[in-house]
Amino acid sequence: MPLTMKKDKPAPTARPSPFAGLFQPRLKASDRLFFSEQLSLLLETGTSILPALKTIRLQTQHPAMHAVLTDLEQRIADGQPLSQALSHHPRLFNSTYVNLVAAAEGGGFLNKVLQHLAELDDRREQLRQQLKSAASYPMFLALFSVAVMLFVLVVVFPKFEDMFAAIRDQLPWTTNVLMSASDLMRHHWPWICLATALLA
């Protein structure tokens, strides 16, 4: 009876979930900036994509970024172009980034495009910091004003309490209001703090 040889079927390749990128840990624009800068520099020195990604992975201290770089290495080792590998991480690499990388791959100027993308992220980060500072300055002034007012009510006014006691009826109403507020702050501050915390 002749023996028949059965060919083993290749094991199916595990496909990444299309929702995998949606559940990645939060990464910042500064992480993308680091990636773009480092990859651009390494490509400019003649390093190929795969060793360059490994070098960047060994440099990063961010666990989520480390995981992204590991995934990129695997996909590129499997034959995917960089742009396609990046597209699986939409929270870090948006469609504009991916499309520019894809165009650069076809044109042979990937390191230049990565350099421009890094500069763009750097400018965005600087602008974000400037806006953050501009927004926080009025808040700082408001908090400083409140702190000064509390200092006056709790520390300064009590020192004049005995002096004003005899002539309190003759004082301007604004001074009387401030003295009453000072008494309230000093004798009922726990309740005031509690009410402020509940309203905040």
Rosetta constraint file for C-alpha pairs under 8 A:
AtomPair CA 16 CA 20 HARMONIC 6.95 0.50
AtomPair CA 18 CA 88 HARMONIC 7.83 0.50
AtomPair CA 19 CA 23 HARMONIC 7.13 0.50
AtomPair CA 20 CA 24 HARMONIC 6.95 0.50
AtomPair CA 20 CA 88 HARMONIC 7.72 0.50
AtomPair CA 21 CA 88 HARMONIC 5.93 0.50
AtomPair CA 21 CA 89 HARMONIC 4.90 0.50
AtomPair CA 21 CA 90 HARMONIC 6.16 0.50
AtomPair CA 21 CA 91 HARMONIC 6.80 0.50
AtomPair CA 22 CA 89 HARMONIC 7.98 0.50
AtomPair CA 22 CA 90 HARMONIC 7.64 0.50
AtomPair CA 22 CA 91 HARMONIC 7.11 0.50
AtomPair CA 24 CA 64 HARMONIC 7.43 0.50
AtomPair CA 24 CA 91 HARMONIC 7.72 0.50
AtomPair CA 25 CA 64 HARMONIC 5.92 0.50
AtomPair CA 26 CA 64 HARMONIC 7.67 0.50
AtomPair CA 26 CA 91 HARMONIC 7.89 0.50
AtomPair CA 27 CA 31 HARMONIC 6.52 0.50
AtomPair CA 27 CA 64 HARMONIC 7.14 0.50
AtomPair CA 27 CA 65 HARMONIC 7.30 0.50
AtomPair CA 27 CA 91 HARMONIC 7.54 0.50
AtomPair CA 27 CA 92 HARMONIC 6.43 0.50
AtomPair CA 28 CA 32 HARMONIC 6.95 0.50
AtomPair CA 28 CA 92 HARMONIC 7.38 0.50
AtomPair CA 29 CA 33 HARMONIC 6.13 0.50
AtomPair CA 29 CA 92 HARMONIC 7.41 0.50
AtomPair CA 29 CA 121 HARMONIC 6.71 0.50
AtomPair CA 29 CA 125 HARMONIC 7.52 0.50
AtomPair CA 30 CA 34 HARMONIC 6.14 0.50
AtomPair CA 30 CA 121 HARMONIC 7.49 0.50
AtomPair CA 30 CA 122 HARMONIC 7.86 0.50
AtomPair CA 30 CA 125 HARMONIC 7.50 0.50
AtomPair CA 31 CA 35 HARMONIC 6.25 0.50
AtomPair CA 31 CA 65 HARMONIC 7.28 0.50
AtomPair CA 32 CA 36 HARMONIC 6.09 0.50
AtomPair CA 32 CA 92 HARMONIC 6.59 0.50
AtomPair CA 32 CA 93 HARMONIC 7.50 0.50
AtomPair CA 32 CA 118 HARMONIC 7.77 0.50
AtomPair CA 32 CA 121 HARMONIC 7.79 0.50
AtomPair CA 33 CA 37 HARMONIC 6.09 0.50
AtomPair CA 33 CA 117 HARMONIC 7.74 0.50
AtomPair CA 33 CA 118 HARMONIC 5.03 0.50
AtomPair CA 33 CA 119 HARMONIC 7.97 0.50
AtomPair CA 33 CA 121 HARMONIC 5.83 0.50
AtomPair CA 33 CA 122 HARMONIC 6.77 0.50
AtomPair CA 34 CA 38 HARMONIC 6.08 0.50
AtomPair CA 34 CA 118 HARMONIC 7.67 0.50
AtomPair CA 35 CA 39 HARMONIC 5.97 0.50
AtomPair CA 35 CA 56 HARMONIC 7.25 0.50
AtomPair CA 36 CA 40 HARMONIC 5.95 0.50
AtomPair CA 36 CA 114 HARMONIC 5.26 0.50
AtomPair CA 36 CA 115 HARMONIC 6.56 0.50
AtomPair CA 36 CA 117 HARMONIC 6.79 0.50
AtomPair CA 36 CA 118 HARMONIC 5.31 0.50
AtomPair CA 37 CA 41 HARMONIC 6.26 0.50
AtomPair CA 37 CA 114 HARMONIC 6.93 0.50
AtomPair CA 37 CA 115 HARMONIC 6.11 0.50
AtomPair CA 37 CA 118 HARMONIC 5.66 0.50
AtomPair CA 38 CA 42 HARMONIC 6.18 0.50
AtomPair CA 38 CA 56 HARMONIC 6.77 0.50
AtomPair CA 39 CA 43 HARMONIC 6.04 0.50
AtomPair CA 39 CA 52 HARMONIC 6.34 0.50
AtomPair CA 39 CA 53 HARMONIC 7.15 0.50
AtomPair CA 39 CA 56 HARMONIC 7.40 0.50
AtomPair CA 39 CA 111 HARMONIC 7.35 0.50
AtomPair CA 39 CA 114 HARMONIC 7.40 0.50
AtomPair CA 40 CA 44 HARMONIC 6.12 0.50
AtomPair CA 40 CA 110 HARMONIC 7.61 0.50
AtomPair CA 40 CA 111 HARMONIC 4.42 0.50
AtomPair CA 40 CA 112 HARMONIC 6.99 0.50
AtomPair CA 40 CA 114 HARMONIC 5.49 0.50
AtomPair CA 40 CA 115 HARMONIC 5.74 0.50
AtomPair CA 41 CA 45 HARMONIC 6.51 0.50
AtomPair CA 41 CA 111 HARMONIC 7.28 0.50
AtomPair CA 42 CA 46 HARMONIC 6.72 0.50
AtomPair CA 42 CA 47 HARMONIC 5.49 0.50
AtomPair CA 42 CA 48 HARMONIC 7.92 0.50
AtomPair CA 42 CA 52 HARMONIC 5.98 0.50
AtomPair CA 43 CA 47 HARMONIC 5.01 0.50
AtomPair CA 43 CA 48 HARMONIC 6.30 0.50
AtomPair CA 43 CA 49 HARMONIC 7.15 0.50
AtomPair CA 43 CA 52 HARMONIC 7.22 0.50
AtomPair CA 43 CA 111 HARMONIC 5.86 0.50
AtomPair CA 44 CA 111 HARMONIC 6.19 0.50
AtomPair CA 47 CA 51 HARMONIC 6.73 0.50
AtomPair CA 47 CA 52 HARMONIC 6.04 0.50
AtomPair CA 48 CA 52 HARMONIC 6.08 0.50
AtomPair CA 49 CA 53 HARMONIC 6.17 0.50
AtomPair CA 50 CA 54 HARMONIC 6.38 0.50
AtomPair CA 50 CA 73 HARMONIC 6.08 0.50
AtomPair CA 50 CA 76 HARMONIC 7.01 0.50
AtomPair CA 50 CA 77 HARMONIC 7.28 0.50
AtomPair CA 51 CA 55 HARMONIC 6.18 0.50
AtomPair CA 52 CA 56 HARMONIC 6.32 0.50
AtomPair CA 53 CA 57 HARMONIC 6.08 0.50
AtomPair CA 53 CA 69 HARMONIC 6.49 0.50
AtomPair CA 53 CA 72 HARMONIC 7.70 0.50
AtomPair CA 53 CA 73 HARMONIC 6.45 0.50
AtomPair CA 54 CA 58 HARMONIC 6.25 0.50
AtomPair CA 54 CA 69 HARMONIC 7.53 0.50
AtomPair CA 54 CA 70 HARMONIC 7.80 0.50
AtomPair CA 54 CA 73 HARMONIC 7.15 0.50
AtomPair CA 55 CA 59 HARMONIC 6.43 0.50
AtomPair CA 56 CA 60 HARMONIC 6.31 0.50
AtomPair CA 56 CA 69 HARMONIC 7.78 0.50
AtomPair CA 57 CA 65 HARMONIC 7.77 0.50
AtomPair CA 57 CA 66 HARMONIC 5.54 0.50
AtomPair CA 57 CA 69 HARMONIC 5.77 0.50
AtomPair CA 57 CA 70 HARMONIC 7.15 0.50
AtomPair CA 58 CA 66 HARMONIC 7.99 0.50
AtomPair CA 60 CA 65 HARMONIC 7.10 0.50
AtomPair CA 60 CA 66 HARMONIC 6.44 0.50
AtomPair CA 61 CA 65 HARMONIC 7.92 0.50
AtomPair CA 61 CA 66 HARMONIC 7.30 0.50
AtomPair CA 62 CA 66 HARMONIC 6.02 0.50
AtomPair CA 63 CA 67 HARMONIC 6.27 0.50
AtomPair CA 64 CA 68 HARMONIC 6.34 0.50
AtomPair CA 65 CA 69 HARMONIC 6.18 0.50
AtomPair CA 66 CA 70 HARMONIC 6.18 0.50
AtomPair CA 67 CA 71 HARMONIC 6.26 0.50
AtomPair CA 68 CA 72 HARMONIC 6.21 0.50
AtomPair CA 68 CA 89 HARMONIC 7.53 0.50
AtomPair CA 69 CA 73 HARMONIC 6.14 0.50
AtomPair CA 70 CA 74 HARMONIC 6.36 0.50
AtomPair CA 71 CA 75 HARMONIC 6.23 0.50
AtomPair CA 72 CA 76 HARMONIC 6.12 0.50
AtomPair CA 72 CA 82 HARMONIC 7.64 0.50
AtomPair CA 72 CA 85 HARMONIC 5.64 0.50
AtomPair CA 72 CA 86 HARMONIC 6.97 0.50
AtomPair CA 73 CA 77 HARMONIC 6.01 0.50
AtomPair CA 74 CA 78 HARMONIC 6.22 0.50
AtomPair CA 75 CA 79 HARMONIC 6.58 0.50
AtomPair CA 75 CA 80 HARMONIC 5.60 0.50
AtomPair CA 75 CA 85 HARMONIC 5.92 0.50
AtomPair CA 76 CA 80 HARMONIC 4.72 0.50
AtomPair CA 76 CA 81 HARMONIC 6.07 0.50
AtomPair CA 76 CA 82 HARMONIC 6.51 0.50
AtomPair CA 76 CA 85 HARMONIC 6.79 0.50
AtomPair CA 80 CA 84 HARMONIC 6.19 0.50
AtomPair CA 80 CA 85 HARMONIC 6.26 0.50
AtomPair CA 81 CA 85 HARMONIC 6.39 0.50
AtomPair CA 82 CA 86 HARMONIC 6.09 0.50
AtomPair CA 82 CA 101 HARMONIC 7.65 0.50
AtomPair CA 82 CA 102 HARMONIC 7.66 0.50
AtomPair CA 83 CA 87 HARMONIC 6.26 0.50
AtomPair CA 83 CA 98 HARMONIC 5.34 0.50
AtomPair CA 83 CA 99 HARMONIC 7.22 0.50
AtomPair CA 83 CA 101 HARMONIC 5.66 0.50
AtomPair CA 83 CA 102 HARMONIC 5.12 0.50
AtomPair CA 83 CA 105 HARMONIC 7.96 0.50
AtomPair CA 84 CA 88 HARMONIC 7.12 0.50
AtomPair CA 84 CA 98 HARMONIC 7.63 0.50
AtomPair CA 84 CA 102 HARMONIC 7.91 0.50
AtomPair CA 85 CA 89 HARMONIC 7.83 0.50
AtomPair CA 86 CA 90 HARMONIC 7.48 0.50
AtomPair CA 86 CA 93 HARMONIC 6.30 0.50
AtomPair CA 86 CA 98 HARMONIC 6.44 0.50
AtomPair CA 87 CA 93 HARMONIC 6.76 0.50
AtomPair CA 87 CA 94 HARMONIC 7.60 0.50
AtomPair CA 87 CA 95 HARMONIC 7.38 0.50
AtomPair CA 87 CA 98 HARMONIC 6.20 0.50
AtomPair CA 89 CA 93 HARMONIC 5.99 0.50
AtomPair CA 90 CA 94 HARMONIC 5.15 0.50
AtomPair CA 90 CA 95 HARMONIC 7.26 0.50
AtomPair CA 93 CA 97 HARMONIC 5.79 0.50
AtomPair CA 93 CA 98 HARMONIC 6.39 0.50
AtomPair CA 94 CA 98 HARMONIC 6.32 0.50
AtomPair CA 95 CA 99 HARMONIC 5.96 0.50
AtomPair CA 96 CA 100 HARMONIC 6.15 0.50
AtomPair CA 97 CA 101 HARMONIC 6.25 0.50
AtomPair CA 97 CA 117 HARMONIC 7.55 0.50
AtomPair CA 98 CA 102 HARMONIC 6.14 0.50
AtomPair CA 99 CA 103 HARMONIC 6.21 0.50
AtomPair CA 100 CA 104 HARMONIC 6.12 0.50
AtomPair CA 100 CA 113 HARMONIC 7.19 0.50
AtomPair CA 101 CA 105 HARMONIC 6.10 0.50
AtomPair CA 101 CA 110 HARMONIC 6.53 0.50
AtomPair CA 101 CA 113 HARMONIC 6.93 0.50
AtomPair CA 101 CA 114 HARMONIC 7.45 0.50
AtomPair CA 102 CA 106 HARMONIC 6.52 0.50
AtomPair CA 103 CA 107 HARMONIC 6.27 0.50
AtomPair CA 104 CA 108 HARMONIC 5.80 0.50
AtomPair CA 104 CA 109 HARMONIC 5.21 0.50
AtomPair CA 104 CA 110 HARMONIC 4.68 0.50
AtomPair CA 104 CA 113 HARMONIC 6.45 0.50
AtomPair CA 105 CA 109 HARMONIC 6.70 0.50
AtomPair CA 105 CA 110 HARMONIC 5.60 0.50
AtomPair CA 109 CA 113 HARMONIC 6.57 0.50
AtomPair CA 110 CA 114 HARMONIC 6.15 0.50
AtomPair CA 111 CA 115 HARMONIC 6.14 0.50
AtomPair CA 112 CA 116 HARMONIC 6.35 0.50
AtomPair CA 113 CA 117 HARMONIC 6.13 0.50
AtomPair CA 114 CA 118 HARMONIC 6.10 0.50
AtomPair CA 115 CA 119 HARMONIC 6.30 0.50
AtomPair CA 116 CA 120 HARMONIC 6.16 0.50
AtomPair CA 117 CA 121 HARMONIC 6.25 0.50
AtomPair CA 118 CA 122 HARMONIC 6.10 0.50
AtomPair CA 119 CA 123 HARMONIC 6.22 0.50
AtomPair CA 120 CA 124 HARMONIC 6.23 0.50
AtomPair CA 121 CA 125 HARMONIC 6.10 0.50
AtomPair CA 122 CA 126 HARMONIC 6.25 0.50
AtomPair CA 123 CA 127 HARMONIC 6.14 0.50
AtomPair CA 124 CA 128 HARMONIC 6.07 0.50
AtomPair CA 125 CA 129 HARMONIC 6.20 0.50
AtomPair CA 126 CA 130 HARMONIC 6.22 0.50
AtomPair CA 127 CA 131 HARMONIC 6.13 0.50
AtomPair CA 128 CA 132 HARMONIC 6.02 0.50
AtomPair CA 129 CA 133 HARMONIC 6.10 0.50
AtomPair CA 130 CA 134 HARMONIC 6.09 0.50
AtomPair CA 131 CA 135 HARMONIC 6.04 0.50
AtomPair CA 132 CA 136 HARMONIC 6.04 0.50
AtomPair CA 133 CA 137 HARMONIC 6.07 0.50
AtomPair CA 134 CA 138 HARMONIC 7.49 0.50
AtomPair CA 135 CA 139 HARMONIC 7.14 0.50
AtomPair CA 136 CA 140 HARMONIC 6.07 0.50
AtomPair CA 137 CA 141 HARMONIC 6.27 0.50
AtomPair CA 138 CA 142 HARMONIC 6.17 0.50
AtomPair CA 139 CA 143 HARMONIC 6.16 0.50
AtomPair CA 140 CA 144 HARMONIC 5.98 0.50
AtomPair CA 141 CA 145 HARMONIC 6.07 0.50
AtomPair CA 142 CA 146 HARMONIC 6.28 0.50
AtomPair CA 143 CA 147 HARMONIC 6.13 0.50
AtomPair CA 144 CA 148 HARMONIC 6.19 0.50
AtomPair CA 145 CA 149 HARMONIC 6.20 0.50
AtomPair CA 146 CA 150 HARMONIC 6.16 0.50
AtomPair CA 147 CA 151 HARMONIC 6.16 0.50
AtomPair CA 148 CA 152 HARMONIC 6.25 0.50
AtomPair CA 149 CA 153 HARMONIC 6.20 0.50
AtomPair CA 150 CA 154 HARMONIC 5.89 0.50
AtomPair CA 151 CA 155 HARMONIC 5.41 0.50
AtomPair CA 151 CA 156 HARMONIC 6.76 0.50
AtomPair CA 152 CA 156 HARMONIC 4.67 0.50
AtomPair CA 152 CA 157 HARMONIC 6.03 0.50
AtomPair CA 153 CA 157 HARMONIC 5.43 0.50
AtomPair CA 153 CA 158 HARMONIC 7.48 0.50
AtomPair CA 153 CA 178 HARMONIC 7.09 0.50
AtomPair CA 153 CA 179 HARMONIC 7.42 0.50
AtomPair CA 153 CA 181 HARMONIC 6.99 0.50
AtomPair CA 153 CA 182 HARMONIC 4.56 0.50
AtomPair CA 153 CA 185 HARMONIC 7.35 0.50
AtomPair CA 154 CA 158 HARMONIC 6.73 0.50
AtomPair CA 154 CA 182 HARMONIC 5.82 0.50
AtomPair CA 154 CA 185 HARMONIC 6.68 0.50
AtomPair CA 154 CA 186 HARMONIC 6.12 0.50
AtomPair CA 155 CA 159 HARMONIC 7.13 0.50
AtomPair CA 156 CA 160 HARMONIC 7.28 0.50
AtomPair CA 157 CA 161 HARMONIC 6.34 0.50
AtomPair CA 157 CA 179 HARMONIC 6.72 0.50
AtomPair CA 157 CA 182 HARMONIC 6.75 0.50
AtomPair CA 158 CA 162 HARMONIC 7.95 0.50
AtomPair CA 158 CA 182 HARMONIC 7.33 0.50
AtomPair CA 160 CA 164 HARMONIC 6.10 0.50
AtomPair CA 161 CA 165 HARMONIC 5.93 0.50
AtomPair CA 161 CA 179 HARMONIC 7.79 0.50
AtomPair CA 162 CA 166 HARMONIC 7.54 0.50
AtomPair CA 163 CA 167 HARMONIC 7.95 0.50
AtomPair CA 164 CA 168 HARMONIC 5.43 0.50
AtomPair CA 167 CA 171 HARMONIC 6.58 0.50
AtomPair CA 168 CA 176 HARMONIC 7.14 0.50
AtomPair CA 171 CA 175 HARMONIC 6.38 0.50
AtomPair CA 171 CA 176 HARMONIC 6.63 0.50
AtomPair CA 172 CA 176 HARMONIC 6.55 0.50
AtomPair CA 173 CA 177 HARMONIC 6.13 0.50
AtomPair CA 174 CA 178 HARMONIC 6.31 0.50
AtomPair CA 175 CA 179 HARMONIC 6.17 0.50
AtomPair CA 176 CA 180 HARMONIC 6.10 0.50
AtomPair CA 177 CA 181 HARMONIC 6.12 0.50
AtomPair CA 178 CA 182 HARMONIC 6.06 0.50
AtomPair CA 179 CA 183 HARMONIC 6.28 0.50
AtomPair CA 180 CA 184 HARMONIC 6.18 0.50
AtomPair CA 181 CA 185 HARMONIC 6.07 0.50
AtomPair CA 182 CA 186 HARMONIC 6.17 0.50
AtomPair CA 183 CA 187 HARMONIC 6.05 0.50
AtomPair CA 184 CA 188 HARMONIC 5.56 0.50
AtomPair CA 184 CA 189 HARMONIC 7.24 0.50
AtomPair CA 185 CA 189 HARMONIC 4.98 0.50
AtomPair CA 185 CA 192 HARMONIC 7.49 0.50
AtomPair CA 188 CA 192 HARMONIC 6.41 0.50
AtomPair CA 189 CA 193 HARMONIC 6.02 0.50
AtomPair CA 190 CA 194 HARMONIC 6.20 0.50
AtomPair CA 191 CA 195 HARMONIC 6.09 0.50
AtomPair CA 192 CA 196 HARMONIC 6.10 0.50
AtomPair CA 193 CA 197 HARMONIC 6.14 0.50
AtomPair CA 194 CA 198 HARMONIC 6.25 0.50
AtomPair CA 195 CA 199 HARMONIC 6.20 0.50
AtomPair CA 196 CA 200 HARMONIC 6.01 0.50
